């Protein structure tokens, strides 16, 4: 991937002006969850992801 073609974003200067400290980056995470499109509600609830999202 040619990073020279991607725009460069600089958040630190504005962030530091607003918050009085440097920007250390995003603290969120991305999760990938596999769900079969043909699962019934009962099948979904019996999966690990179903139990996590419903009881979480």
N, C-alpha and C positions, 0 to 999 in steps of 0.2 A: 504494500500500500504506500503510495507516495504522499507522505505527510506534508510536503511542500504545497500540495494542492488544497489542503484543508485550511479553513480560516483559523487564525490564532486568536484566542480569547484571553484577555488579561483581566482577571477579577480583583487582583490583589490591591491595586491602588485605590479604587473606589471603596472596596471592602474595608481597607485599613482606615480610610477617611471616616467612614460611617461607624466602625466598631472599635477603632483604636488598637487593632491587632492585625497581624497578617492573616491572609486566607490560606488555610492548610488543605483545602480540597473538600470535596463532597464526602459526607459520612454515611450516605445511604448505600444499600446493597441491592443488587438485582438477583432475583430468584427465578429459576426456571422450573416450572411445574408441568409434569406430563399428565394430561387428562385425555382419555380416549373419547372421541365424539359420540360413540355409540353406547357408552356406559349408561345404565339406568341409575336413578337416584339411589337405589339400594346398593348397587355395585360401587358407586362413587363413595358413599358413606363408609363402606367397608375397606377403602384403601387408606394408606398412611396419610396421603395428602388430604383426603376427605375428613379423616378424624382430626388432623391438625387444624384445618381451616374452620371446622364446625366447633370444635372444643377449645380452640386456641384463644 
